[in-house]
Amino acid sequence: MIIYTWKIEELEWLNRALGLAKVVCMVRGRCEGTQDDHTCHLPFTVDLSLPESNSFIAYDSLTEEQVLTWAKTALGTDKTSSMESTIATLIAEDLEGGNSVKHVSELPWST
């Protein structure tokens, strides 16, 4: 079974927008799938719409879970499903040994 993990890697924000301060406008991250010792990830970048003042969350109060919700909403259900499906296909091909896949892992002495 593949375990999917969505991660936020970078946020871009505007100093001021619509009278609000430090407004997140772009999210970069990745969807990662892991099965056994095989991991594959796909990057994503999404632009966010400016928030309404009544739904604004201060930058210092943001959580990764909240930003992931925004990012997945911006990507849409079809795109998020497609990314996970692509990862599943790549891992399956790797496990079956049909294709040569480049692997990246942590350095053995860093764990």
N, C-alpha and C positions, 0 to 999 in steps of 0.2 A: 504494500500500500504506500502511495506517495503522500508525504506530509508537505503541504504548501505553507509557506511563510511569506507574508508580504512585509516589506521593510521600506521605511522612508530613509533616504540617504542625504537629501538636501532640500532646503526650502529657500525660495526667493520671496522677498517681501518689499512692499512699498512703504516708505517712511510715513507718508500721509496719503490717504485716499478717502474721499467722502466724509471728511472730518474725523476719520479714525486714524490711529497710529499703528505702525508696524503691521500692515495688512498682508497676509500671505497671498501671493498671486500665482505661484508656480511650485509644483512638487516634482521631485525626481526620486525614483525609488526602483525597487525590483521585486519581482515575484520569483520565489525560489522553491524548487521542488526537490525533495530528498527521499530516496528509497535505498535502504541498506547503506552502502557507502558511496552511492552515486548521487550527485547533486548537479542540478542545472538551474540557471536563472536567466530571466529575461528582464531587461531594463524597461522603465516607462518614464515618460515625462508628461505632465498634464498642466494646463493653464486653468486656473480657478477664476470663477466670476467673483466680482467684488461682493462682499456680504452686505446684507441689510444691517443697519445699526442695531436693531433689536435682536439679531442672531449672532452678532460679533463676539468672538472669544479672543481675549487679550493674548498676544503672542506668548507671554511667559506662562500662561495657563493652559496652553495647548498640550494635548497628549498625542502620542503616536497613533493610538487607536482612533482619535477624532480625525486626524489628518488622513489616515488610511481610508476612513469612511468617505471623506471628501474626494480623495483620489479615485477610489473605486466608483463613486457616483459619476465623476467626470469621465472616467474611462467607459463606463456603461457595462451592463451585464454581459452583452455579447463579447466585448473585448476582454473582460476579465476571464470569462470562460474559455475564450480562444487561447489566451496566454497559458492558462493551466493545462489545456488540452495539448498545446504545442510542447510544453515541458514534459508531459506524460509520454508523448510520442518519442521525444529525444531520449528520455531515460529508458524506455522500452527498447529502443534500437541499441542503446549502449549495453544494456543487460543481455540482449540477445547476441551481441558480438557482431552484428551485421555491418556496422559502420565504425570507422575510426573517429572517436570523439576526443577532443582536447579536454583535459581535466585541469582544474585549478583547485588547490586545497591549501589549508593552513600549513605552515612549515612544521615539520615533524617535531622540532624542538620548542615550538611555541605553545604546545598543548599541555 
